[in-house]
Amino acid sequence: MKYVQVITFFISFAVISVYSAQWKALPNANFLQGRTGECYDSLMQIGYMKTGESKTNQGSCVKVNCLVDGSISYYGCPALMNCGSYTADSSKPYPYCCPICLRE
Protein backbone atom coordinates (compact mmCIF):
# COMPACT_ATOMS: atom_id res chain seq x y z
CA MET A 1 0.00 0.00 0.00
CA LYS A 2 2.83 2.39 0.90
CA TYR A 3 4.51 1.68 -2.44
CA VAL A 4 1.30 2.62 -4.28
CA GLN A 5 1.09 5.92 -2.35
CA VAL A 6 4.67 6.81 -3.27
CA ILE A 7 4.15 5.99 -6.96
CA THR A 8 0.85 7.92 -6.97
CA PHE A 9 2.56 10.93 -5.39
CA PHE A 10 5.34 11.04 -7.98
CA ILE A 11 2.94 10.59 -10.91
CA SER A 12 0.68 13.33 -9.49
CA PHE A 13 3.72 15.52 -8.88
CA ALA A 14 4.91 15.13 -12.47
CA VAL A 15 1.49 15.74 -14.03
CA ILE A 16 0.51 18.65 -11.78
CA SER A 17 3.87 20.41 -11.96
CA VAL A 18 3.69 20.57 -15.75
CA TYR A 19 0.36 22.41 -15.74
CA SER A 20 0.43 24.21 -12.41
CA ALA A 21 2.78 26.01 -10.09
CA GLN A 22 1.40 24.30 -6.96
CA TRP A 23 1.42 20.75 -5.62
CA LYS A 24 0.94 19.05 -2.25
CA ALA A 25 2.64 16.22 -0.36
CA LEU A 26 0.88 13.99 2.17
CA PRO A 27 2.08 14.02 5.80
CA ASN A 28 5.27 12.00 6.30
CA ALA A 29 4.19 9.61 9.08
CA ASN A 30 7.69 8.15 9.50
CA PHE A 31 9.09 11.50 10.69
CA LEU A 32 6.01 12.89 12.48
CA GLN A 33 5.36 10.15 15.07
CA GLY A 34 4.76 11.86 18.40
CA ARG A 35 5.22 15.34 16.92
CA THR A 36 2.15 17.54 16.61
CA GLY A 37 1.98 20.92 14.92
CA GLU A 38 4.83 20.09 12.56
CA CYS A 39 5.57 18.95 9.02
CA TYR A 40 8.60 17.20 7.60
CA ASP A 41 9.88 17.99 4.13
CA SER A 42 12.36 15.66 2.46
CA LEU A 43 11.68 16.67 -1.17
CA MET A 44 13.35 20.09 -0.88
CA GLN A 45 15.58 18.93 2.03
CA ILE A 46 14.20 21.52 4.46
CA GLY A 47 13.44 19.11 7.30
CA TYR A 48 11.05 19.96 10.14
CA MET A 49 8.76 22.98 9.98
CA LYS A 50 6.13 24.36 12.36
CA THR A 51 2.47 24.54 11.25
CA GLY A 52 1.92 27.76 9.29
CA GLU A 53 5.63 28.20 8.58
CA SER A 54 6.90 28.90 5.05
CA LYS A 55 10.45 28.34 3.82
CA THR A 56 12.42 28.33 0.60
CA ASN A 57 15.43 26.23 -0.26
CA GLN A 58 18.49 28.16 -1.40
CA GLY A 59 19.04 27.66 -5.12
CA SER A 60 15.55 26.42 -5.95
CA CYS A 61 12.64 28.66 -6.78
CA VAL A 62 10.05 26.89 -4.65
CA LYS A 63 8.12 28.06 -1.58
CA VAL A 64 7.28 25.31 0.94
CA ASN A 65 4.35 25.71 3.41
CA CYS A 66 3.56 23.51 6.43
CA LEU A 67 -0.20 22.94 6.65
CA VAL A 68 -2.32 22.20 9.74
CA ASP A 69 -2.87 18.53 8.81
CA GLY A 70 0.90 17.87 8.56
CA SER A 71 0.92 17.95 4.77
CA ILE A 72 3.10 20.32 2.78
CA SER A 73 2.20 22.56 -0.12
CA TYR A 74 4.80 23.54 -2.68
CA TYR A 75 4.60 26.63 -4.86
CA GLY A 76 6.86 26.75 -7.90
CA CYS A 77 7.13 28.81 -11.04
CA PRO A 78 4.58 28.33 -13.81
CA ALA A 79 5.77 26.84 -17.08
CA LEU A 80 6.67 29.31 -19.82
CA MET A 81 4.84 28.53 -23.03
CA ASN A 82 5.91 29.83 -26.45
CA CYS A 83 8.85 31.68 -25.01
CA GLY A 84 11.93 31.95 -27.21
CA SER A 85 14.19 33.29 -24.47
CA TYR A 86 13.82 34.08 -20.79
CA THR A 87 15.67 35.43 -17.79
CA ALA A 88 15.67 34.24 -14.17
CA ASP A 89 17.56 35.19 -11.01
CA SER A 90 17.96 32.24 -8.63
CA SER A 91 19.51 34.48 -5.98
CA LYS A 92 16.11 36.13 -5.35
CA PRO A 93 13.41 34.65 -3.10
CA TYR A 94 10.23 33.08 -4.48
CA PRO A 95 8.38 34.30 -6.60
CA TYR A 96 10.94 36.88 -7.79
CA CYS A 97 13.30 34.09 -8.84
CA CYS A 98 10.81 32.73 -11.43
CA PRO A 99 11.77 32.97 -15.09
CA ILE A 100 10.37 35.87 -17.08
CA CYS A 101 9.77 35.60 -20.81
CA LEU A 102 11.75 38.11 -22.87
CA ARG A 103 9.95 39.54 -25.86
CA GLU A 104 12.13 39.97 -28.91
Phi and psi restraints in degrees (range 20) as a CNS / XPLOR table:
assign (resid 1 and name C) (resid 2 and name N)
       (resid 2 and name CA) (resid 2 and name C) 1.0 -63.4 20.0 2
assign (resid 2 and name N) (resid 2 and name CA)
       (resid 2 and name C) (resid 3 and name N) 1.0 -39.2 20.0 2
assign (resid 2 and name C) (resid 3 and name N)
       (resid 3 and name CA) (resid 3 and name C) 1.0 -60.8 20.0 2
assign (resid 3 and name N) (resid 3 and name CA)
       (resid 3 and name C) (resid 4 and name N) 1.0 -41.2 20.0 2
assign (resid 3 and name C) (resid 4 and name N)
       (resid 4 and name CA) (resid 4 and name C) 1.0 -64.5 20.0 2
assign (resid 4 and name N) (resid 4 and name CA)
       (resid 4 and name C) (resid 5 and name N) 1.0 -40.0 20.0 2
assign (resid 4 and name C) (resid 5 and name N)
       (resid 5 and name CA) (resid 5 and name C) 1.0 -63.4 20.0 2
assign (resid 5 and name N) (resid 5 and name CA)
       (resid 5 and name C) (resid 6 and name N) 1.0 -41.9 20.0 2
assign (resid 5 and name C) (resid 6 and name N)
       (resid 6 and name CA) (resid 6 and name C) 1.0 -64.9 20.0 2
assign (resid 6 and name N) (resid 6 and name CA)
       (resid 6 and name C) (resid 7 and name N) 1.0 -46.7 20.0 2
assign (resid 6 and name C) (resid 7 and name N)
       (resid 7 and name CA) (resid 7 and name C) 1.0 -61.8 20.0 2
assign (resid 7 and name N) (resid 7 and name CA)
       (resid 7 and name C) (resid 8 and name N) 1.0 -44.3 20.0 2
assign (resid 7 and name C) (resid 8 and name N)
       (resid 8 and name CA) (resid 8 and name C) 1.0 -60.7 20.0 2
assign (resid 8 and name N) (resid 8 and name CA)
       (resid 8 and name C) (resid 9 and name N) 1.0 -41.3 20.0 2
assign (resid 8 and name C) (resid 9 and name N)
       (resid 9 and name CA) (resid 9 and name C) 1.0 -60.8 20.0 2
assign (resid 9 and name N) (resid 9 and name CA)
       (resid 9 and name C) (resid 10 and name N) 1.0 -48.9 20.0 2
assign (resid 9 and name C) (resid 10 and name N)
       (resid 10 and name CA) (resid 10 and name C) 1.0 -67.4 20.0 2
assign (resid 10 and name N) (resid 10 and name CA)
       (resid 10 and name C) (resid 11 and name N) 1.0 -36.0 20.0 2
assign (resid 10 and name C) (resid 11 and name N)
       (resid 11 and name CA) (resid 11 and name C) 1.0 -66.5 20.0 2
assign (resid 11 and name N) (resid 11 and name CA)
       (resid 11 and name C) (resid 12 and name N) 1.0 -45.3 20.0 2
assign (resid 11 and name C) (resid 12 and name N)
       (resid 12 and name CA) (resid 12 and name C) 1.0 -61.4 20.0 2
assign (resid 12 and name N) (resid 12 and name CA)
       (resid 12 and name C) (resid 13 and name N) 1.0 -42.7 20.0 2
assign (resid 12 and name C) (resid 13 and name N)
       (resid 13 and name CA) (resid 13 and name C) 1.0 -59.3 20.0 2
assign (resid 13 and name N) (resid 13 and name CA)
       (resid 13 and name C) (resid 14 and name N) 1.0 -46.2 20.0 2
assign (resid 13 and name C) (resid 14 and name N)
       (resid 14 and name CA) (resid 14 and name C) 1.0 -65.4 20.0 2
assign (resid 14 and name N) (resid 14 and name CA)
       (resid 14 and name C) (resid 15 and name N) 1.0 -44.7 20.0 2
assign (resid 14 and name C) (resid 15 and name N)
       (resid 15 and name CA) (resid 15 and name C) 1.0 -68.9 20.0 2
assign (resid 15 and name N) (resid 15 and name CA)
       (resid 15 and name C) (resid 16 and name N) 1.0 -46.9 20.0 2
assign (resid 15 and name C) (resid 16 and name N)
       (resid 16 and name CA) (resid 16 and name C) 1.0 -67.3 20.0 2
assign (resid 16 and name N) (resid 16 and name CA)
       (resid 16 and name C) (resid 17 and name N) 1.0 -40.5 20.0 2
assign (resid 16 and name C) (resid 17 and name N)
       (resid 17 and name CA) (resid 17 and name C) 1.0 -67.9 20.0 2
assign (resid 17 and name N) (resid 17 and name CA)
       (resid 17 and name C) (resid 18 and name N) 1.0 -22.4 20.0 2
assign (resid 17 and name C) (resid 18 and name N)
       (resid 18 and name CA) (resid 18 and name C) 1.0 -71.9 20.0 2
assign (resid 18 and name N) (resid 18 and name CA)
       (resid 18 and name C) (resid 19 and name N) 1.0 -37.6 20.0 2
assign (resid 18 and name C) (resid 19 and name N)
       (resid 19 and name CA) (resid 19 and name C) 1.0 -101.7 20.0 2
assign (resid 19 and name N) (resid 19 and name CA)
       (resid 19 and name C) (resid 20 and name N) 1.0 -13.7 20.0 2
assign (resid 19 and name C) (resid 20 and name N)
       (resid 20 and name CA) (resid 20 and name C) 1.0 -139.7 20.0 2
assign (resid 20 and name N) (resid 20 and name CA)
       (resid 20 and name C) (resid 21 and name N) 1.0 161.7 20.0 2
assign (resid 20 and name C) (resid 21 and name N)
       (resid 21 and name CA) (resid 21 and name C) 1.0 -101.5 20.0 2
assign (resid 21 and name N) (resid 21 and name CA)
       (resid 21 and name C) (resid 22 and name N) 1.0 14.1 20.0 2
assign (resid 21 and name C) (resid 22 and name N)
       (resid 22 and name CA) (resid 22 and name C) 1.0 -137.0 20.0 2
assign (resid 22 and name N) (resid 22 and name CA)
       (resid 22 and name C) (resid 23 and name N) 1.0 141.1 20.0 2
assign (resid 22 and name C) (resid 23 and name N)
       (resid 23 and name CA) (resid 23 and name C) 1.0 -150.0 20.0 2
assign (resid 23 and name N) (resid 23 and name CA)
       (resid 23 and name C) (resid 24 and name N) 1.0 169.1 20.0 2
assign (resid 23 and name C) (resid 24 and name N)
       (resid 24 and name CA) (resid 24 and name C) 1.0 -136.2 20.0 2
assign (resid 24 and name N) (resid 24 and name CA)
       (resid 24 and name C) (resid 25 and name N) 1.0 142.7 20.0 2
assign (resid 24 and name C) (resid 25 and name N)
       (resid 25 and name CA) (resid 25 and name C) 1.0 -112.6 20.0 2
assign (resid 25 and name N) (resid 25 and name CA)
       (resid 25 and name C) (resid 26 and name N) 1.0 141.2 20.0 2
assign (resid 25 and name C) (resid 26 and name N)
       (resid 26 and name CA) (resid 26 and name C) 1.0 -68.3 20.0 2
assign (resid 26 and name N) (resid 26 and name CA)
       (resid 26 and name C) (resid 27 and name N) 1.0 157.9 20.0 2
assign (resid 26 and name C) (resid 27 and name N)
       (resid 27 and name CA) (resid 27 and name C) 1.0 -57.1 20.0 2
assign (resid 27 and name N) (resid 27 and name CA)
       (resid 27 and name C) (resid 28 and name N) 1.0 141.6 20.0 2
assign (resid 27 and name C) (resid 28 and name N)
       (resid 28 and name CA) (resid 28 and name C) 1.0 -92.8 20.0 2
assign (resid 28 and name N) (resid 28 and name CA)
       (resid 28 and name C) (resid 29 and name N) 1.0 92.1 20.0 2
assign (resid 28 and name C) (resid 29 and name N)
       (resid 29 and name CA) (resid 29 and name C) 1.0 -60.6 20.0 2
assign (resid 29 and name N) (resid 29 and name CA)
       (resid 29 and name C) (resid 30 and name N) 1.0 -30.6 20.0 2
assign (resid 29 and name C) (resid 30 and name N)
       (resid 30 and name CA) (resid 30 and name C) 1.0 -63.0 20.0 2
assign (resid 30 and name N) (resid 30 and name CA)
       (resid 30 and name C) (resid 31 and name N) 1.0 -34.0 20.0 2
assign (resid 30 and name C) (resid 31 and name N)
       (resid 31 and name CA) (resid 31 and name C) 1.0 -98.6 20.0 2
assign (resid 31 and name N) (resid 31 and name CA)
       (resid 31 and name C) (resid 32 and name N) 1.0 -13.1 20.0 2
assign (resid 31 and name C) (resid 32 and name N)
       (resid 32 and name CA) (resid 32 and name C) 1.0 -103.9 20.0 2
assign (resid 32 and name N) (resid 32 and name CA)
       (resid 32 and name C) (resid 33 and name N) 1.0 6.7 20.0 2
assign (resid 32 and name C) (resid 33 and name N)
       (resid 33 and name CA) (resid 33 and name C) 1.0 -61.3 20.0 2
assign (resid 33 and name N) (resid 33 and name CA)
       (resid 33 and name C) (resid 34 and name N) 1.0 122.2 20.0 2
assign (resid 33 and name C) (resid 34 and name N)
       (resid 34 and name CA) (resid 34 and name C) 1.0 77.7 20.0 2
assign (resid 34 and name N) (resid 34 and name CA)
       (resid 34 and name C) (resid 35 and name N) 1.0 6.0 20.0 2
assign (resid 34 and name C) (resid 35 and name N)
       (resid 35 and name CA) (resid 35 and name C) 1.0 -118.8 20.0 2
assign (resid 35 and name N) (resid 35 and name CA)
       (resid 35 and name C) (resid 36 and name N) 1.0 116.3 20.0 2
assign (resid 35 and name C) (resid 36 and name N)
       (resid 36 and name CA) (resid 36 and name C) 1.0 -107.6 20.0 2
assign (resid 36 and name N) (resid 36 and name CA)
       (resid 36 and name C) (resid 37 and name N) 1.0 152.6 20.0 2
assign (resid 36 and name C) (resid 37 and name N)
       (resid 37 and name CA) (resid 37 and name C) 1.0 74.0 20.0 2
assign (resid 37 and name N) (resid 37 and name CA)
       (resid 37 and name C) (resid 38 and name N) 1.0 23.1 20.0 2
assign (resid 37 and name C) (resid 38 and name N)
       (resid 38 and name CA) (resid 38 and name C) 1.0 -137.7 20.0 2
assign (resid 38 and name N) (resid 38 and name CA)
       (resid 38 and name C) (resid 39 and name N) 1.0 162.6 20.0 2
assign (resid 38 and name C) (resid 39 and name N)
       (resid 39 and name CA) (resid 39 and name C) 1.0 -128.0 20.0 2
assign (resid 39 and name N) (resid 39 and name CA)
       (resid 39 and name C) (resid 40 and name N) 1.0 160.4 20.0 2
assign (resid 39 and name C) (resid 40 and name N)
       (resid 40 and name CA) (resid 40 and name C) 1.0 -130.2 20.0 2
assign (resid 40 and name N) (resid 40 and name CA)
       (resid 40 and name C) (resid 41 and name N) 1.0 122.6 20.0 2
assign (resid 40 and name C) (resid 41 and name N)
       (resid 41 and name CA) (resid 41 and name C) 1.0 -108.3 20.0 2
assign (resid 41 and name N) (resid 41 and name CA)
       (resid 41 and name C) (resid 42 and name N) 1.0 122.8 20.0 2
assign (resid 41 and name C) (resid 42 and name N)
       (resid 42 and name CA) (resid 42 and name C) 1.0 -110.1 20.0 2
assign (resid 42 and name N) (resid 42 and name CA)
       (resid 42 and name C) (resid 43 and name N) 1.0 -20.3 20.0 2
assign (resid 42 and name C) (resid 43 and name N)
       (resid 43 and name CA) (resid 43 and name C) 1.0 -62.7 20.0 2
assign (resid 43 and name N) (resid 43 and name CA)
       (resid 43 and name C) (resid 44 and name N) 1.0 -48.0 20.0 2
assign (resid 43 and name C) (resid 44 and name N)
       (resid 44 and name CA) (resid 44 and name C) 1.0 -98.7 20.0 2
assign (resid 44 and name N) (resid 44 and name CA)
       (resid 44 and name C) (resid 45 and name N) 1.0 5.1 20.0 2
assign (resid 44 and name C) (resid 45 and name N)
       (resid 45 and name CA) (resid 45 and name C) 1.0 58.6 20.0 2
assign (resid 45 and name N) (resid 45 and name CA)
       (resid 45 and name C) (resid 46 and name N) 1.0 42.0 20.0 2
assign (resid 45 and name C) (resid 46 and name N)
       (resid 46 and name CA) (resid 46 and name C) 1.0 -90.5 20.0 2
assign (resid 46 and name N) (resid 46 and name CA)
       (resid 46 and name C) (resid 47 and name N) 1.0 -35.0 20.0 2
assign (resid 46 and name C) (resid 47 and name N)
       (resid 47 and name CA) (resid 47 and name C) 1.0 91.5 20.0 2
assign (resid 47 and name N) (resid 47 and name CA)
       (resid 47 and name C) (resid 48 and name N) 1.0 -143.6 20.0 2
assign (resid 47 and name C) (resid 48 and name N)
       (resid 48 and name CA) (resid 48 and name C) 1.0 -77.7 20.0 2
assign (resid 48 and name N) (resid 48 and name CA)
       (resid 48 and name C) (resid 49 and name N) 1.0 143.3 20.0 2
assign (resid 48 and name C) (resid 49 and name N)
       (resid 49 and name CA) (resid 49 and name C) 1.0 -138.9 20.0 2
assign (resid 49 and name N) (resid 49 and name CA)
       (resid 49 and name C) (resid 50 and name N) 1.0 150.1 20.0 2
assign (resid 49 and name C) (resid 50 and name N)
       (resid 50 and name CA) (resid 50 and name C) 1.0 -82.5 20.0 2
assign (resid 50 and name N) (resid 50 and name CA)
       (resid 50 and name C) (resid 51 and name N) 1.0 151.3 20.0 2
assign (resid 50 and name C) (resid 51 and name N)
       (resid 51 and name CA) (resid 51 and name C) 1.0 -55.1 20.0 2
assign (resid 51 and name N) (resid 51 and name CA)
       (resid 51 and name C) (resid 52 and name N) 1.0 132.1 20.0 2
assign (resid 51 and name C) (resid 52 and name N)
       (resid 52 and name CA) (resid 52 and name C) 1.0 87.5 20.0 2
assign (resid 52 and name N) (resid 52 and name CA)
       (resid 52 and name C) (resid 53 and name N) 1.0 -8.2 20.0 2
assign (resid 52 and name C) (resid 53 and name N)
       (resid 53 and name CA) (resid 53 and name C) 1.0 -80.7 20.0 2
assign (resid 53 and name N) (resid 53 and name CA)
       (resid 53 and name C) (resid 54 and name N) 1.0 145.3 20.0 2
assign (resid 53 and name C) (resid 54 and name N)
       (resid 54 and name CA) (resid 54 and name C) 1.0 -124.1 20.0 2
assign (resid 54 and name N) (resid 54 and name CA)
       (resid 54 and name C) (resid 55 and name N) 1.0 139.9 20.0 2
assign (resid 54 and name C) (resid 55 and name N)
       (resid 55 and name CA) (resid 55 and name C) 1.0 -142.0 20.0 2
assign (resid 55 and name N) (resid 55 and name CA)
       (resid 55 and name C) (resid 56 and name N) 1.0 160.6 20.0 2
assign (resid 55 and name C) (resid 56 and name N)
       (resid 56 and name CA) (resid 56 and name C) 1.0 -125.7 20.0 2
assign (resid 56 and name N) (resid 56 and name CA)
       (resid 56 and name C) (resid 57 and name N) 1.0 153.3 20.0 2
assign (resid 56 and name C) (resid 57 and name N)
       (resid 57 and name CA) (resid 57 and name C) 1.0 -99.5 20.0 2
assign (resid 57 and name N) (resid 57 and name CA)
       (resid 57 and name C) (resid 58 and name N) 1.0 127.6 20.0 2
assign (resid 57 and name C) (resid 58 and name N)
       (resid 58 and name CA) (resid 58 and name C) 1.0 -55.0 20.0 2
assign (resid 58 and name N) (resid 58 and name CA)
       (resid 58 and name C) (resid 59 and name N) 1.0 128.2 20.0 2
assign (resid 58 and name C) (resid 59 and name N)
       (resid 59 and name CA) (resid 59 and name C) 1.0 92.8 20.0 2
assign (resid 59 and name N) (resid 59 and name CA)
       (resid 59 and name C) (resid 60 and name N) 1.0 -9.6 20.0 2
assign (resid 59 and name C) (resid 60 and name N)
       (resid 60 and name CA) (resid 60 and name C) 1.0 -123.3 20.0 2
assign (resid 60 and name N) (resid 60 and name CA)
       (resid 60 and name C) (resid 61 and name N) 1.0 142.4 20.0 2
assign (resid 60 and name C) (resid 61 and name N)
       (resid 61 and name CA) (resid 61 and name C) 1.0 -94.9 20.0 2
assign (resid 61 and name N) (resid 61 and name CA)
       (resid 61 and name C) (resid 62 and name N) 1.0 66.3 20.0 2
assign (resid 61 and name C) (resid 62 and name N)
       (resid 62 and name CA) (resid 62 and name C) 1.0 -138.2 20.0 2
assign (resid 62 and name N) (resid 62 and name CA)
       (resid 62 and name C) (resid 63 and name N) 1.0 134.7 20.0 2
assign (resid 62 and name C) (resid 63 and name N)
       (resid 63 and name CA) (resid 63 and name C) 1.0 -102.1 20.0 2
assign (resid 63 and name N) (resid 63 and name CA)
       (resid 63 and name C) (resid 64 and name N) 1.0 132.0 20.0 2
assign (resid 63 and name C) (resid 64 and name N)
       (resid 64 and name CA) (resid 64 and name C) 1.0 -115.0 20.0 2
assign (resid 64 and name N) (resid 64 and name CA)
       (resid 64 and name C) (resid 65 and name N) 1.0 126.5 20.0 2
assign (resid 64 and name C) (resid 65 and name N)
       (resid 65 and name CA) (resid 65 and name C) 1.0 -118.1 20.0 2
assign (resid 65 and name N) (resid 65 and name CA)
       (resid 65 and name C) (resid 66 and name N) 1.0 135.9 20.0 2
assign (resid 65 and name C) (resid 66 and name N)
       (resid 66 and name CA) (resid 66 and name C) 1.0 -91.8 20.0 2
assign (resid 66 and name N) (resid 66 and name CA)
       (resid 66 and name C) (resid 67 and name N) 1.0 120.3 20.0 2
assign (resid 66 and name C) (resid 67 and name N)
       (resid 67 and name CA) (resid 67 and name C) 1.0 -95.6 20.0 2
assign (resid 67 and name N) (resid 67 and name CA)
       (resid 67 and name C) (resid 68 and name N) 1.0 162.2 20.0 2
assign (resid 67 and name C) (resid 68 and name N)
       (resid 68 and name CA) (resid 68 and name C) 1.0 -57.2 20.0 2
assign (resid 68 and name N) (resid 68 and name CA)
       (resid 68 and name C) (resid 69 and name N) 1.0 -35.8 20.0 2
assign (resid 68 and name C) (resid 69 and name N)
       (resid 69 and name CA) (resid 69 and name C) 1.0 -82.9 20.0 2
assign (resid 69 and name N) (resid 69 and name CA)
       (resid 69 and name C) (resid 70 and name N) 1.0 5.6 20.0 2
assign (resid 69 and name C) (resid 70 and name N)
       (resid 70 and name CA) (resid 70 and name C) 1.0 90.5 20.0 2
assign (resid 70 and name N) (resid 70 and name CA)
       (resid 70 and name C) (resid 71 and name N) 1.0 -6.0 20.0 2
assign (resid 70 and name C) (resid 71 and name N)
       (resid 71 and name CA) (resid 71 and name C) 1.0 -82.6 20.0 2
assign (resid 71 and name N) (resid 71 and name CA)
       (resid 71 and name C) (resid 72 and name N) 1.0 169.7 20.0 2
assign (resid 71 and name C) (resid 72 and name N)
       (resid 72 and name CA) (resid 72 and name C) 1.0 -126.7 20.0 2
assign (resid 72 and name N) (resid 72 and name CA)
       (resid 72 and name C) (resid 73 and name N) 1.0 135.6 20.0 2
assign (resid 72 and name C) (resid 73 and name N)
       (resid 73 and name CA) (resid 73 and name C) 1.0 -107.2 20.0 2
assign (resid 73 and name N) (resid 73 and name CA)
       (resid 73 and name C) (resid 74 and name N) 1.0 142.1 20.0 2
assign (resid 73 and name C) (resid 74 and name N)
       (resid 74 and name CA) (resid 74 and name C) 1.0 -117.5 20.0 2
assign (resid 74 and name N) (resid 74 and name CA)
       (resid 74 and name C) (resid 75 and name N) 1.0 135.2 20.0 2
assign (resid 74 and name C) (resid 75 and name N)
       (resid 75 and name CA) (resid 75 and name C) 1.0 -120.6 20.0 2
assign (resid 75 and name N) (resid 75 and name CA)
       (resid 75 and name C) (resid 76 and name N) 1.0 119.9 20.0 2
assign (resid 75 and name C) (resid 76 and name N)
       (resid 76 and name CA) (resid 76 and name C) 1.0 -122.3 20.0 2
assign (resid 76 and name N) (resid 76 and name CA)
       (resid 76 and name C) (resid 77 and name N) 1.0 -178.1 20.0 2
assign (resid 76 and name C) (resid 77 and name N)
       (resid 77 and name CA) (resid 77 and name C) 1.0 -78.0 20.0 2
assign (resid 77 and name N) (resid 77 and name CA)
       (resid 77 and name C) (resid 78 and name N) 1.0 142.3 20.0 2
assign (resid 77 and name C) (resid 78 and name N)
       (resid 78 and name CA) (resid 78 and name C) 1.0 -69.9 20.0 2
assign (resid 78 and name N) (resid 78 and name CA)
       (resid 78 and name C) (resid 79 and name N) 1.0 154.7 20.0 2
assign (resid 78 and name C) (resid 79 and name N)
       (resid 79 and name CA) (resid 79 and name C) 1.0 -69.4 20.0 2
assign (resid 79 and name N) (resid 79 and name CA)
       (resid 79 and name C) (resid 80 and name N) 1.0 143.2 20.0 2
assign (resid 79 and name C) (resid 80 and name N)
       (resid 80 and name CA) (resid 80 and name C) 1.0 -93.6 20.0 2
assign (resid 80 and name N) (resid 80 and name CA)
       (resid 80 and name C) (resid 81 and name N) 1.0 120.9 20.0 2
assign (resid 80 and name C) (resid 81 and name N)
       (resid 81 and name CA) (resid 81 and name C) 1.0 -104.7 20.0 2
assign (resid 81 and name N) (resid 81 and name CA)
       (resid 81 and name C) (resid 82 and name N) 1.0 140.8 20.0 2
assign (resid 81 and name C) (resid 82 and name N)
       (resid 82 and name CA) (resid 82 and name C) 1.0 51.9 20.0 2
assign (resid 82 and name N) (resid 82 and name CA)
       (resid 82 and name C) (resid 83 and name N) 1.0 48.0 20.0 2
assign (resid 82 and name C) (resid 83 and name N)
       (resid 83 and name CA) (resid 83 and name C) 1.0 -118.0 20.0 2
assign (resid 83 and name N) (resid 83 and name CA)
       (resid 83 and name C) (resid 84 and name N) 1.0 114.1 20.0 2
assign (resid 83 and name C) (resid 84 and name N)
       (resid 84 and name CA) (resid 84 and name C) 1.0 -68.2 20.0 2
assign (resid 84 and name N) (resid 84 and name CA)
       (resid 84 and name C) (resid 85 and name N) 1.0 -44.5 20.0 2
assign (resid 84 and name C) (resid 85 and name N)
       (resid 85 and name CA) (resid 85 and name C) 1.0 -143.4 20.0 2
assign (resid 85 and name N) (resid 85 and name CA)
       (resid 85 and name C) (resid 86 and name N) 1.0 155.8 20.0 2
assign (resid 85 and name C) (resid 86 and name N)
       (resid 86 and name CA) (resid 86 and name C) 1.0 -147.8 20.0 2
assign (resid 86 and name N) (resid 86 and name CA)
       (resid 86 and name C) (resid 87 and name N) 1.0 167.3 20.0 2
assign (resid 86 and name C) (resid 87 and name N)
       (resid 87 and name CA) (resid 87 and name C) 1.0 -129.6 20.0 2
assign (resid 87 and name N) (resid 87 and name CA)
       (resid 87 and name C) (resid 88 and name N) 1.0 149.5 20.0 2
assign (resid 87 and name C) (resid 88 and name N)
       (resid 88 and name CA) (resid 88 and name C) 1.0 -151.1 20.0 2
assign (resid 88 and name N) (resid 88 and name CA)
       (resid 88 and name C) (resid 89 and name N) 1.0 151.0 20.0 2
assign (resid 88 and name C) (resid 89 and name N)
       (resid 89 and name CA) (resid 89 and name C) 1.0 -128.2 20.0 2
assign (resid 89 and name N) (resid 89 and name CA)
       (resid 89 and name C) (resid 90 and name N) 1.0 97.5 20.0 2
assign (resid 89 and name C) (resid 90 and name N)
       (resid 90 and name CA) (resid 90 and name C) 1.0 -70.7 20.0 2
assign (resid 90 and name N) (resid 90 and name CA)
       (resid 90 and name C) (resid 91 and name N) 1.0 -7.7 20.0 2
assign (resid 90 and name C) (resid 91 and name N)
       (resid 91 and name CA) (resid 91 and name C) 1.0 -80.7 20.0 2
assign (resid 91 and name N) (resid 91 and name CA)
       (resid 91 and name C) (resid 92 and name N) 1.0 -14.3 20.0 2
assign (resid 91 and name C) (resid 92 and name N)
       (resid 92 and name CA) (resid 92 and name C) 1.0 -88.4 20.0 2
assign (resid 92 and name N) (resid 92 and name CA)
       (resid 92 and name C) (resid 93 and name N) 1.0 154.9 20.0 2
assign (resid 92 and name C) (resid 93 and name N)
       (resid 93 and name CA) (resid 93 and name C) 1.0 -75.0 20.0 2
assign (resid 93 and name N) (resid 93 and name CA)
       (resid 93 and name C) (resid 94 and name N) 1.0 162.3 20.0 2
assign (resid 93 and name C) (resid 94 and name N)
       (resid 94 and name CA) (resid 94 and name C) 1.0 -64.7 20.0 2
assign (resid 94 and name N) (resid 94 and name CA)
       (resid 94 and name C) (resid 95 and name N) 1.0 138.3 20.0 2
assign (resid 94 and name C) (resid 95 and name N)
       (resid 95 and name CA) (resid 95 and name C) 1.0 -95.6 20.0 2
assign (resid 95 and name N) (resid 95 and name CA)
       (resid 95 and name C) (resid 96 and name N) 1.0 5.3 20.0 2
assign (resid 95 and name C) (resid 96 and name N)
       (resid 96 and name CA) (resid 96 and name C) 1.0 -71.5 20.0 2
assign (resid 96 and name N) (resid 96 and name CA)
       (resid 96 and name C) (resid 97 and name N) 1.0 -11.7 20.0 2
assign (resid 96 and name C) (resid 97 and name N)
       (resid 97 and name CA) (resid 97 and name C) 1.0 -86.4 20.0 2
assign (resid 97 and name N) (resid 97 and name CA)
       (resid 97 and name C) (resid 98 and name N) 1.0 -9.3 20.0 2
assign (resid 97 and name C) (resid 98 and name N)
       (resid 98 and name CA) (resid 98 and name C) 1.0 -65.1 20.0 2
assign (resid 98 and name N) (resid 98 and name CA)
       (resid 98 and name C) (resid 99 and name N) 1.0 146.7 20.0 2
assign (resid 98 and name C) (resid 99 and name N)
       (resid 99 and name CA) (resid 99 and name C) 1.0 -63.9 20.0 2
assign (resid 99 and name N) (resid 99 and name CA)
       (resid 99 and name C) (resid 100 and name N) 1.0 145.6 20.0 2
assign (resid 99 and name C) (resid 100 and name N)
       (resid 100 and name CA) (resid 100 and name C) 1.0 -121.8 20.0 2
assign (resid 100 and name N) (resid 100 and name CA)
       (resid 100 and name C) (resid 101 and name N) 1.0 129.8 20.0 2
assign (resid 100 and name C) (resid 101 and name N)
       (resid 101 and name CA) (resid 101 and name C) 1.0 -70.5 20.0 2
assign (resid 101 and name N) (resid 101 and name CA)
       (resid 101 and name C) (resid 102 and name N) 1.0 131.8 20.0 2
assign (resid 101 and name C) (resid 102 and name N)
       (resid 102 and name CA) (resid 102 and name C) 1.0 -96.5 20.0 2
assign (resid 102 and name N) (resid 102 and name CA)
       (resid 102 and name C) (resid 103 and name N) 1.0 128.9 20.0 2
assign (resid 102 and name C) (resid 103 and name N)
       (resid 103 and name CA) (resid 103 and name C) 1.0 -89.9 20.0 2
assign (resid 103 and name N) (resid 103 and name CA)
       (resid 103 and name C) (resid 104 and name N) 1.0 129.4 20.0 2
